[in-house]
C-alpha cells in the first residue's frame, strides 16, 4: 500500500476545497491510502510515512500562508535527507497571482530533493478588496476538477509505481 499525504492550510475555505477535491479523487486509486491533514496537525512523522505529497495553501501577502510556513519550519530539518526522490505537487489558492507561494514551496521541495510530478496548480479567486479577501470562498467546478485531476494523477502514479 502506498501513502499519499495532502497537507493544507485554509483561512477562507478555498484551499480546503482544493485539498478535499484532490483527496477524494486520489482515494479512487486502488492501493493508495490518502491522508488529508491540516498543516498545524501534520509533522515530520507524517512526511516520513508517506510515499508522495500534495502541499496546498493560500498565498497571503505574496507568500505562503503562515501556518503552512510553520509546517515547513517544524518539519524541514527532521526529514532532511530522509525523503529525497519522493513525488510531490503544489496547489495554491490566490487572490491575484500565487506564483510567489509556488516558488517558495518549490524551493523547500528542492532542498528536500523531492521530485515535482505536475505543474503547480494555482486557483485565482480574483479577491482584491479586504472584504473579498476575507470572505468565505466557494470554488467553481472547473477549478475543483483541476484539483481532482492532480490528486488522481499523483495517486495513479504511486499506485502504478511510476513515481
N, C-alpha and C positions, 0 to 999 in steps of 0.2 A: 504494500500500500504506500503510495506517495502522499506527501502532505504539502498543501498549498496554504500559505499564511497570507491573509489580507489584513494589513494594518492600516487603520484610517483614523482621521480626526475630522470632526464636522461641527461647525458652530451653528449653521442655519439649516442643516439638513441636506444640502446639495451633495456634499461629498459622501455622506452616509448612504444616500440613494445610489450613488455611483458604486460604492463598495458592495452594497447589498445586491445590486444587479450583477456584478462580476461574480460574487459568491454563489448566487442562485444558479447561474449558468454553469459555473465550474462544478457544482455539485452534480450536474448531469453526466459527468465523465466517470466511467467505471474505473475503479482502482485509485481514486484520488479522494482523500479526506480534506475538506476545506475548513479552515479555522479563520473566522472573521473576528478581529479583536480591535477594540478602540485603542488608540496609541497609549493612553495612560494606563492601560491594563497589560500591554504587551511588554515583554522583556527579552533579555538575551536567550533564555532557555527556549522561548518560542521560535526564535530565529534558528537556533541550533537544531531543533526538532523538525524544521520544515525543509522541504526539498526545493521550494520555489516561493517567490514573494510577489505581492502587489502592494505598493505603497501609495496611499491615496490621502490627499489633504487639500484644503483650500489654500489659495495664495492670499496672504494678508500683508498689505504694505510692501508689495513686490518681494515677498519672501515666504518660505514655508511657514505654516501656522506654528505658533509657539509650542503647543503640546506635541506636535509631530517632531519638532526640533528637539524637545525634551526626550522623546523616544530614542532618536538617533544619538543624542548625547549619552543617555544611560546605557545604550547597547553597543556603541561603536567599538570601544576597546575590549570589552569582554568576548566579542566574537571575531575580532580581527585575526586574520589568518586561519579561521576555522570554517568559513562558509564560502570561500572563493570558488568561482566557477558555477555557482548556482544561478538559475534564471530569475529574472525579475522584470516587472513592468511598473510604470508610473501613471497615476491618474491625478489630475489637478482640476479643481473647480475654482474658476476665477471670474472676477467681475469684468475684466477687460483684456488681460494678457495671459498670465500664467507661466510664461516661459522662464522667468527667473526662479520660480519654485521648482520647475522641472530641472533646471540647471543645477540647483543646489542638491537635489536628491541624486541626480546623476553623478555629481562629484563624490558624494558619500558612497554610492554604489561602486564607483571606480576605486575608491580606497579599499573597499571590501573585496574588490576584484570579482564582482558579480557580472553576469552576462545579460545585457539587455536583449529581450527576445521580441519586443514590439516597440513601435514608436510611441513616445509619450502621448497620452490622451488628455487633451485639455477641453473641458466643457466651459464655455463662456456664458455667463448669465447676463452680461451687459448691465449689471448693477453699478450705478455711478454715484448716486446720492447716498448720504448716510442712512436714510430711511430704506432705500432699496438694498443697500449692502447688508444691513442688519435684519432685514425681513426674512422669514422662513422661505426656503426655496422649494419649488416643485419643478423638477427637470422634465423635459419633454421626452416623448417616446423615442425619437431618433437618437438623442444623446444616451439614453439608457440602453438602447440596442447596441451602440458602440461599446459601452461598458460591459455588457453581457458578452459580446464577441471577444473582447480582450480576456475576460475571465475564462470563457470556454476554450479559447485558443491556448492559453497558458496551461490549463488543466489537461487539455488533449495532448499537448507536447510532453507533459510529465507522464501521463498515462502510457503514451507510446514509447517512452524512453528517448525521445528526440532531444530533450533538454537534460 
